[in-house]
Each structure stands twice: as structure tokens, then as C-alpha cells.
Amino acid sequence: MNQNKQAFDLVIVGATIVDGSGRPGFVADVGIADGRIAGIGTLPADAGRERVQAAGRVLAPGFIDVHTHDDRALLTPGAMTAKLSQGVTTVVTGNCGLSLAPGQVRGPIPPPLDLIATPEWLRYPRFADYLEAIDRQGTATNAVCLVGHLSLRANVMDDLERAATPAECQAMQELLADALQAGAWGMSTGTFYPPARHASTDEIVAVGEPLREHGGLYATHMRNEAEKVIDALDETFEIGRRLGVRVLISHHKLAGVANHGRSVETLKRIAAAMEKQPVSIDCYPYNASSTVLRPEFVARASSVLVSWSQTMPQFAGRTLSDVAAELGCTDEEAATQLMPAGAIYFMMDEADVRRILAFPKTMVGSDGMPHDEHPHPRLWGTFPRVLGHYAREEKLFSLETAVHKMSGLTAQELGLAGRGLVAEGMAADLVLFDPDTVNDSASFAEPRALSAGIDQVWVNGRLAFADGALQDEHAGRVIRRGA
């Protein structure tokens, strides 16, 4: 313990420390110096240039949002309020096969890349250019950045509705190797989506070969999350084995009424795979998903909410059935008329959501869409919802377990050294919150609402959020693999 009172820039006094490891909380002071945690315990009463009285509050590691589409939001003033206001201090971008870089896309931007990209944002030819832009401008949270396989395809292929040739696989592999050399954390795929659906297992392995040398992560929005989910899981495990890398199953879910309850089966399969190879899993704490609006997705959902539409923007925030009634057509025909568009699909079973969230190795990711006109409330509410609704009210697990799933577990699974715990020497990414009132406020009707109970958030030792507002938009940094 460092008790030299001159050593601390800040002392947080008398908080209940829930340190991210899962162990019981304890009351202590925390001293911060030069962006790191420099002391924990009973610190001198006059220690610290600044002091925050925190009795009755919980101090936890800043949350790590393992699944985001914040690629563009990181560079957009004010956009990261959605995350900092939840206590999130690090985001993982480039998921579902989508990344802004490399940005030399051939032809029109293919959906779902248009969820994060517009032509003016595809301005980073190399992944290094994108990371350097974040370095130059600064950003509100830390960023761990993946390369999107669909983005690689769109850079190299003139027709995405087919398999890649060996030469195209080689070109994608070279782009990925360049990105990993620049500090990318790994590669993601979204073979669920039409522009990547024609990519075979062999293509993904061929393109992903540089992951082996760099120890990169392979994250995937799997080919199927419905009737063929077991086949998709087996493909995911095979890719990880063939590349010799950790695989991350993104936003694990069971889509469609016919598949409700099958999380018993999928989690058993995942647990068995974890015994044999490095496998990770994340989810979001809602029974509705959000992605592009497509007619073939509509029948799986009990209800569909339009989140944005380029052709008919006036219908954002309306149910698809209402839009169809107004247009005098079927729901599927309305979806076709609204495209390109986004939607929120109510198609999962709450019992599956709870079972997956409670699985010991499940991490938490928001999967929010920052640029939707009417976003899913997970963009603003995911992490306080886990703390308030699921831990405190539903008692699905303890507060300590909830924090672990959102910090220490994620840092451990992803290999984020120096983060995810309240411990001496760790980066001072911290969130101070009221355990009795913390909860989500965002709803499907009003999705942009600050969560309750989040008092203060520090990123690398700098106060980034307090009093319901951003305090510092440049406290974050890119976390590069190998740096």
C-alpha cells in the first residue's frame, strides 16, 4: 500500500470496493496517481490533491462493453455519452464483420455495413489510418478494435454474392495482417448477413490465418442463431481450432418461437467446447434484437419496431404492423418499401435471456447501434440494467458477479492486461454508483435516456462523466494488441 499523501492525484474515500474479481465487496479508500490505482486501504486523512467522499457507494472497475458498433461514435463529439453514462470505460468495436477500415469499399456500401458507415466515413484506406485518427483526435473511452471480415470482402471483391477466390482470400489476408500489425485486436465475421453468407469455413480460415501469428481474437455473429444454431456453433469451434485462436460467440441468442428454450442445449454444447479450446461468449440483457430490416427476418418476431429508414424516415419508432396498415400492404411488403432500414425484432424468450446471462462465463455487450434514429434501448441501458434489474431486483446473481461479468471476466477473456480490476497498478478506469438506485431508464418507447445511479466515471484516472454529463471527451485511448 502506497500511503505517501503526495503520491495521489485523487483519493476516493470509504467506498465499497467491488473489484471485478467476483469476490465479496469491502470498504476501503482508493488512491489514484498518474492514471493508475496507486493505493488501496485506509489512506491518510489528508492524502490526495483531490478527495471524493464515497460512503454508501460502490466503486467498481469501469465496465468493458465487449460488443459494440461504436467505430464511428468514437470519433463523433458527444456520441460516447451513451456509454460513459452507464459506467463503460472501454468498448470493443468492429463486430459482426463490420469495421470502418480498411475503407476502400468497391461499389455501394453493402448492408449491414451501412449501420456504421456512410461514404464520407470510409476514409481510412488502412486500419492503421483509423487507429491513428483516434489517437490524433482523442476519444472518450478506451477502444479495442477488431477488423470486419465483411469490410475486407467489400474492399477486395466486386461481387459479394459468391465465394471468394484464392487470390481474393490472399488479398484479404494481407489487409488483415497489416491491421494486426497496426494493433487491431482480431477479426470478426457476420456470416449471418447476405454479403458474407457465401463465405465458406475454408475462406474464413484462409483470411484469418494472420490471427495465428498475432494471437488475435476471432469473434463471430454466427451463420445461424435459429434452427441451425448447433451447426453454426460447430463451425465456430472448428474455425477456432484450425486457426489456433480464441473464439468469441457474439450476442448468443435463440431466435424465433420454434427455438425458445434451446439455450439449455446450446450452453451445454458451449461448456463442452470450453473444456477443449479457448471459447468466449457474450450477450445483451434484452429479449429483442436489432439489426437491418429485411423481409425474411419479419416472420420470426412477435413484433418489429422500425429503428430507421432511408426511404421513409418518418416511420422510425413505429411498429412495422402499423406501417404496413398505413401503406395497405403486408408486413413483408412494408419492410421491402422501407429498405434500406433498421429494425428491432422481438423474437427471443426471456427464460433463454436469463439462462444465457447467468451462465458463469457469459460477458456483457450492448450491441447498440449509435446512429439509428430510434435505437434499441440497449445502447443507453445495458450495464445498469444488469446491475439493477437482473442483480438487485431479480436476484439472478450477486452484485459482485454482475460486476465481474462486465469487467474482470472480460479483461481476462480478451487478454486486456492492466484493466478490469480495482487493484494496485491497474489503470484507473473506475465507476462510482449507488447500488440501491442504479438501473436503466432507456425504454423501447424512449430509448435515449440516462441511466439512474451512476455518479462518476474515470477513464485512465481522468474524470470523464459526472453530474449526468460528459466531463472529458479525450480521456480514452486505443488499446493495441502487443503494445
LINVENNOR-V661298 format. One record per residue. N is the residue number from 1. RES is the residue in one letter. D_CENTER is the distance of its C-alpha to the mean C-alpha in Angstrom with 2 decimals. Layout:
# LINVENNOR-V661298
n=N res=RES d_center=D_CENTER
n=N res=RES d_center=D_CENTER
This chain:
# LINVENNOR-V661298
n=1 res=M d_center=34.15
n=2 res=N d_center=34.73
n=3 res=Q d_center=36.98
n=4 res=N d_center=38.29
n=5 res=K d_center=37.84
n=6 res=Q d_center=37.84
n=7 res=A d_center=34.80
n=8 res=F d_center=32.28
n=9 res=D d_center=30.87
n=10 res=L d_center=29.48
n=11 res=V d_center=30.17
n=12 res=I d_center=28.25
n=13 res=V d_center=31.07
n=14 res=G d_center=31.31
n=15 res=A d_center=27.75
n=16 res=T d_center=26.80
n=17 res=I d_center=24.59
n=18 res=V d_center=21.89
n=19 res=D d_center=21.02
n=20 res=G d_center=17.93
n=21 res=S d_center=20.19
n=22 res=G d_center=20.89
n=23 res=R d_center=24.50
n=24 res=P d_center=26.29
n=25 res=G d_center=25.97
n=26 res=F d_center=28.86
n=27 res=V d_center=30.33
n=28 res=A d_center=30.59
n=29 res=D d_center=30.45
n=30 res=V d_center=27.92
n=31 res=G d_center=29.17
n=32 res=I d_center=27.13
n=33 res=A d_center=28.69
n=34 res=D d_center=27.59
n=35 res=G d_center=23.90
n=36 res=R d_center=24.08
n=37 res=I d_center=25.08
n=38 res=A d_center=28.81
n=39 res=G d_center=30.29
n=40 res=I d_center=29.73
n=41 res=G d_center=32.64
n=42 res=T d_center=35.52
n=43 res=L d_center=35.68
n=44 res=P d_center=38.83
n=45 res=A d_center=39.31
n=46 res=D d_center=39.68
n=47 res=A d_center=36.85
n=48 res=G d_center=34.34
n=49 res=R d_center=34.85
n=50 res=E d_center=32.62
n=51 res=R d_center=32.19
n=52 res=V d_center=29.92
n=53 res=Q d_center=31.44
n=54 res=A d_center=28.83
n=55 res=A d_center=30.99
n=56 res=G d_center=29.54
n=57 res=R d_center=25.97
n=58 res=V d_center=23.26
n=59 res=L d_center=21.89
n=60 res=A d_center=18.71
n=61 res=P d_center=16.46
n=62 res=G d_center=13.87
n=63 res=F d_center=10.64
n=64 res=I d_center=7.88
n=65 res=D d_center=4.32
n=66 res=V d_center=3.81
n=67 res=H d_center=1.79
n=68 res=T d_center=3.08
n=69 res=H d_center=6.82
n=70 res=D d_center=8.16
n=71 res=D d_center=10.59
n=72 res=R d_center=13.50
n=73 res=A d_center=12.59
n=74 res=L d_center=12.82
n=75 res=L d_center=16.41
n=76 res=T d_center=17.25
n=77 res=P d_center=19.23
n=78 res=G d_center=18.08
n=79 res=A d_center=14.82
n=80 res=M d_center=12.73
n=81 res=T d_center=14.88
n=82 res=A d_center=12.40
n=83 res=K d_center=10.17
n=84 res=L d_center=13.22
n=85 res=S d_center=15.08
n=86 res=Q d_center=12.91
n=87 res=G d_center=13.45
n=88 res=V d_center=10.16
n=89 res=T d_center=11.63
n=90 res=T d_center=9.21
n=91 res=V d_center=6.04
n=92 res=V d_center=5.32
n=93 res=T d_center=6.64
n=94 res=G d_center=9.08
n=95 res=N d_center=7.64
n=96 res=C d_center=10.27
n=97 res=G d_center=13.02
n=98 res=L d_center=12.49
n=99 res=S d_center=13.03
n=100 res=L d_center=15.55
n=101 res=A d_center=17.57
n=102 res=P d_center=19.97
n=103 res=G d_center=21.08
n=104 res=Q d_center=24.53
n=105 res=V d_center=23.92
n=106 res=R d_center=27.13
n=107 res=G d_center=28.12
n=108 res=P d_center=26.17
n=109 res=I d_center=22.38
n=110 res=P d_center=21.53
n=111 res=P d_center=19.29
n=112 res=P d_center=16.35
n=113 res=L d_center=16.11
n=114 res=D d_center=17.69
n=115 res=L d_center=14.59
n=116 res=I d_center=13.64
n=117 res=A d_center=17.04
n=118 res=T d_center=20.56
n=119 res=P d_center=23.51
n=120 res=E d_center=23.71
n=121 res=W d_center=20.16
n=122 res=L d_center=20.93
n=123 res=R d_center=23.00
n=124 res=Y d_center=21.77
n=125 res=P d_center=23.91
n=126 res=R d_center=22.54
n=127 res=F d_center=19.15
n=128 res=A d_center=21.06
n=129 res=D d_center=21.98
n=130 res=Y d_center=18.44
n=131 res=L d_center=17.73
n=132 res=E d_center=21.18
n=133 res=A d_center=20.65
n=134 res=I d_center=17.87
n=135 res=D d_center=20.34
n=136 res=R d_center=23.15
n=137 res=Q d_center=21.69
n=138 res=G d_center=19.58
n=139 res=T d_center=16.31
n=140 res=A d_center=15.38
n=141 res=T d_center=12.61
n=142 res=N d_center=12.34
n=143 res=A d_center=10.52
n=144 res=V d_center=9.94
n=145 res=C d_center=10.57
n=146 res=L d_center=11.03
n=147 res=V d_center=13.92
n=148 res=G d_center=13.88
n=149 res=H d_center=16.83
n=150 res=L d_center=17.61
n=151 res=S d_center=17.89
n=152 res=L d_center=20.22
n=153 res=R d_center=22.21
n=154 res=A d_center=22.62
n=155 res=N d_center=23.92
n=156 res=V d_center=26.44
n=157 res=M d_center=27.53
n=158 res=D d_center=29.73
n=159 res=D d_center=29.13
n=160 res=L d_center=25.83
n=161 res=E d_center=27.63
n=162 res=R d_center=28.98
n=163 res=A d_center=28.36
n=164 res=A d_center=28.18
n=165 res=T d_center=31.41
n=166 res=P d_center=31.80
n=167 res=A d_center=32.25
n=168 res=E d_center=29.04
n=169 res=C d_center=27.14
n=170 res=Q d_center=28.81
n=171 res=A d_center=27.82
n=172 res=M d_center=24.12
n=173 res=Q d_center=24.45
n=174 res=E d_center=26.01
n=175 res=L d_center=23.26
n=176 res=L d_center=20.66
n=177 res=A d_center=23.05
n=178 res=D d_center=23.44
n=179 res=A d_center=19.71
n=180 res=L d_center=19.46
n=181 res=Q d_center=22.60
n=182 res=A d_center=21.10
n=183 res=G d_center=18.27
n=184 res=A d_center=15.44
n=185 res=W d_center=13.57
n=186 res=G d_center=14.09
n=187 res=M d_center=14.04
n=188 res=S d_center=12.12
n=189 res=T d_center=14.20
n=190 res=G d_center=14.40
n=191 res=T d_center=17.92
n=192 res=F d_center=17.63
n=193 res=Y d_center=18.35
n=194 res=P d_center=21.95
n=195 res=P d_center=21.62
n=196 res=A d_center=20.38
n=197 res=R d_center=22.16
n=198 res=H d_center=25.26
n=199 res=A d_center=23.69
n=200 res=S d_center=25.33
n=201 res=T d_center=24.26
n=202 res=D d_center=26.73
n=203 res=E d_center=25.22
n=204 res=I d_center=21.75
n=205 res=V d_center=23.53
n=206 res=A d_center=25.76
n=207 res=V d_center=23.12
n=208 res=G d_center=20.98
n=209 res=E d_center=24.05
n=210 res=P d_center=23.18
n=211 res=L d_center=20.27
n=212 res=R d_center=23.13
n=213 res=E d_center=24.80
n=214 res=H d_center=21.80
n=215 res=G d_center=20.19
n=216 res=G d_center=17.01
n=217 res=L d_center=14.11
n=218 res=Y d_center=14.25
n=219 res=A d_center=11.14
n=220 res=T d_center=12.21
n=221 res=H d_center=12.05
n=222 res=M d_center=15.50
n=223 res=R d_center=18.74
n=224 res=N d_center=19.47
n=225 res=E d_center=18.01
n=226 res=A d_center=21.43
n=227 res=E d_center=24.96
n=228 res=K d_center=24.29
n=229 res=V d_center=21.22
n=230 res=I d_center=23.31
n=231 res=D d_center=24.28
n=232 res=A d_center=20.71
n=233 res=L d_center=19.87
n=234 res=D d_center=23.04
n=235 res=E d_center=22.21
n=236 res=T d_center=18.87
n=237 res=F d_center=20.87
n=238 res=E d_center=23.60
n=239 res=I d_center=21.52
n=240 res=G d_center=20.30
n=241 res=R d_center=23.94
n=242 res=R d_center=25.42
n=243 res=L d_center=23.26
n=244 res=G d_center=23.42
n=245 res=V d_center=19.74
n=246 res=R d_center=16.92
n=247 res=V d_center=15.11
n=248 res=L d_center=11.70
n=249 res=I d_center=11.97
n=250 res=S d_center=8.87
n=251 res=H d_center=8.90
n=252 res=H d_center=12.50
n=253 res=K d_center=14.92
n=254 res=L d_center=18.59
n=255 res=A d_center=19.41
n=256 res=G d_center=22.86
n=257 res=V d_center=25.61
n=258 res=A d_center=27.24
n=259 res=N d_center=24.37
n=260 res=H d_center=23.96
n=261 res=G d_center=24.56
n=262 res=R d_center=23.75
n=263 res=S d_center=20.93
n=264 res=V d_center=23.97
n=265 res=E d_center=24.67
n=266 res=T d_center=21.24
n=267 res=L d_center=20.38
n=268 res=K d_center=23.86
n=269 res=R d_center=23.27
n=270 res=I d_center=20.01
n=271 res=A d_center=21.81
n=272 res=A d_center=24.73
n=273 res=A d_center=22.76
n=274 res=M d_center=21.24
n=275 res=E d_center=24.89
n=276 res=K d_center=25.57
n=277 res=Q d_center=22.66
n=278 res=P d_center=19.29
n=279 res=V d_center=16.80
n=280 res=S d_center=13.42
n=281 res=I d_center=11.65
n=282 res=D d_center=8.74
n=283 res=C d_center=9.14
n=284 res=Y d_center=8.94
n=285 res=P d_center=12.32
n=286 res=Y d_center=14.08
n=287 res=N d_center=16.64
n=288 res=A d_center=15.90
n=289 res=S d_center=13.62
n=290 res=S d_center=13.29
n=291 res=T d_center=14.04
n=292 res=V d_center=17.26
n=293 res=L d_center=20.52
n=294 res=R d_center=22.81
n=295 res=P d_center=26.08
n=296 res=E d_center=25.59
n=297 res=F d_center=22.51
n=298 res=V d_center=24.51
n=299 res=A d_center=26.78
n=300 res=R d_center=24.11
n=301 res=A d_center=23.15
n=302 res=S d_center=25.40
n=303 res=S d_center=24.39
n=304 res=V d_center=22.53
n=305 res=L d_center=21.59
n=306 res=V d_center=21.65
n=307 res=S d_center=18.82
n=308 res=W d_center=20.54
n=309 res=S d_center=23.43
n=310 res=Q d_center=25.05
n=311 res=T d_center=28.40
n=312 res=M d_center=28.66
n=313 res=P d_center=26.40
n=314 res=Q d_center=28.58
n=315 res=F d_center=27.09
n=316 res=A d_center=23.54
n=317 res=G d_center=23.02
n=318 res=R d_center=25.78
n=319 res=T d_center=25.82
n=320 res=L d_center=26.64
n=321 res=S d_center=29.77
n=322 res=D d_center=31.04
n=323 res=V d_center=30.50
n=324 res=A d_center=32.31
n=325 res=A d_center=35.15
n=326 res=E d_center=35.56
n=327 res=L d_center=35.65
n=328 res=G d_center=37.93
n=329 res=C d_center=36.06
n=330 res=T d_center=33.89
n=331 res=D d_center=30.17
n=332 res=E d_center=29.62
n=333 res=E d_center=31.98
n=334 res=A d_center=30.25
n=335 res=A d_center=26.89
n=336 res=T d_center=28.73
n=337 res=Q d_center=30.27
n=338 res=L d_center=27.03
n=339 res=M d_center=25.29
n=340 res=P d_center=23.41
n=341 res=A d_center=21.31
n=342 res=G d_center=18.19
n=343 res=A d_center=18.31
n=344 res=I d_center=17.07
n=345 res=Y d_center=18.57
n=346 res=F d_center=19.89
n=347 res=M d_center=20.38
n=348 res=M d_center=19.13
n=349 res=D d_center=21.25
n=350 res=E d_center=20.47
n=351 res=A d_center=22.10
n=352 res=D d_center=19.70
n=353 res=V d_center=16.67
n=354 res=R d_center=18.46
n=355 res=R d_center=19.55
n=356 res=I d_center=16.21
n=357 res=L d_center=14.64
n=358 res=A d_center=17.83
n=359 res=F d_center=17.93
n=360 res=P d_center=18.33
n=361 res=K d_center=15.82
n=362 res=T d_center=12.88
n=363 res=M d_center=9.77
n=364 res=V d_center=7.61
n=365 res=G d_center=4.14
n=366 res=S d_center=5.08
n=367 res=D d_center=5.12
n=368 res=G d_center=7.53
n=369 res=M d_center=10.13
n=370 res=P d_center=11.56
n=371 res=H d_center=14.79
n=372 res=D d_center=15.91
n=373 res=E d_center=19.26
n=374 res=H d_center=18.58
n=375 res=P d_center=14.87
n=376 res=H d_center=13.61
n=377 res=P d_center=13.87
n=378 res=R d_center=10.41
n=379 res=L d_center=9.57
n=380 res=W d_center=12.11
n=381 res=G d_center=12.68
n=382 res=T d_center=10.15
n=383 res=F d_center=10.97
n=384 res=P d_center=14.64
n=385 res=R d_center=14.99
n=386 res=V d_center=14.40
n=387 res=L d_center=16.87
n=388 res=G d_center=19.34
n=389 res=H d_center=19.56
n=390 res=Y d_center=18.74
n=391 res=A d_center=20.02
n=392 res=R d_center=22.82
n=393 res=E d_center=24.05
n=394 res=E d_center=23.46
n=395 res=K d_center=23.85
n=396 res=L d_center=21.57
n=397 res=F d_center=21.20
n=398 res=S d_center=22.17
n=399 res=L d_center=20.57
n=400 res=E d_center=20.56
n=401 res=T d_center=18.71
n=402 res=A d_center=16.05
n=403 res=V d_center=15.57
n=404 res=H d_center=15.72
n=405 res=K d_center=12.89
n=406 res=M d_center=10.62
n=407 res=S d_center=12.35
n=408 res=G d_center=15.15
n=409 res=L d_center=14.11
n=410 res=T d_center=10.81
n=411 res=A d_center=12.99
n=412 res=Q d_center=15.61
n=413 res=E d_center=13.87
n=414 res=L d_center=12.40
n=415 res=G d_center=15.66
n=416 res=L d_center=14.68
n=417 res=A d_center=18.28
n=418 res=G d_center=19.37
n=419 res=R d_center=16.28
n=420 res=G d_center=15.06
n=421 res=L d_center=18.61
n=422 res=V d_center=21.29
n=423 res=A d_center=23.98
n=424 res=E d_center=26.47
n=425 res=G d_center=25.48
n=426 res=M d_center=21.72
n=427 res=A d_center=20.01
n=428 res=A d_center=20.51
n=429 res=D d_center=16.96
n=430 res=L d_center=18.01
n=431 res=V d_center=17.72
n=432 res=L d_center=20.96
n=433 res=F d_center=21.02
n=434 res=D d_center=23.67
n=435 res=P d_center=23.24
n=436 res=D d_center=25.70
n=437 res=T d_center=24.13
n=438 res=V d_center=20.36
n=439 res=N d_center=18.84
n=440 res=D d_center=16.93
n=441 res=S d_center=19.21
n=442 res=A d_center=17.33
n=443 res=S d_center=18.91
n=444 res=F d_center=19.18
n=445 res=A d_center=22.33
n=446 res=E d_center=21.12
n=447 res=P d_center=17.36
n=448 res=R d_center=17.46
n=449 res=A d_center=18.68
n=450 res=L d_center=18.21
n=451 res=S d_center=17.60
n=452 res=A d_center=20.70
n=453 res=G d_center=21.53
n=454 res=I d_center=19.30
n=455 res=D d_center=22.13
n=456 res=Q d_center=21.08
n=457 res=V d_center=18.22
n=458 res=W d_center=19.13
n=459 res=V d_center=17.34
n=460 res=N d_center=19.52
n=461 res=G d_center=22.30
n=462 res=R d_center=22.36
n=463 res=L d_center=22.17
n=464 res=A d_center=19.31
n=465 res=F d_center=19.39
n=466 res=A d_center=22.42
n=467 res=D d_center=24.67
n=468 res=G d_center=22.05
n=469 res=A d_center=21.58
n=470 res=L d_center=20.14
n=471 res=Q d_center=22.53
n=472 res=D d_center=21.37
n=473 res=E d_center=19.20
n=474 res=H d_center=19.86
n=475 res=A d_center=19.11
n=476 res=G d_center=16.06
n=477 res=R d_center=16.43
n=478 res=V d_center=15.17
n=479 res=I d_center=14.90
n=480 res=R d_center=16.75
n=481 res=R d_center=17.38
n=482 res=G d_center=21.00
n=483 res=A d_center=21.46
